Amino acid sequence: MSKLVITLNRDMYIRYGARLAARFVFFRALVVDY
C-alpha cells in the first residue's frame, strides 16, 4: 500500500517537474529569441 502511494507521488512529482522544466525552457527560448 505505502509503496503504491510512493510510486504515485513520484509520478506526480516527475510530471510536475517536467511541466516546470518545459515552461522554463520555453520562456528561455523566448528571451533568447528577442
N, C-alpha and C positions, 0 to 999 in steps of 0.2 A: 504493500500500500504506500508506504513512505517513498519507496523507490520510484513508483509511478508519479507521485507528486513532484519529486525532484526532477524527473525527466521532463514533465510538463513545464515546470518553471524554467528549466534550462532552454527548452524550445522557445518559450515566450521571450526570454532574455535575448536569445540569438536573433529572433525576428525583429525585436525592438532595436537591437544594436545594428542590424543590417539596415533598417529603415533610417536610423540616425546617420549611419555612415553614407548611405546613398544621398541623403539630403545635404550632408556636409560637402560631399564631392560635387554635387550639383551646384551649390552656391559658390564653391571654389572655382568651378569652371566658368560660371557667370562673371565672377570678379576678374578672372584672368582674361576672359574674352574682351572685356571693355578696356 
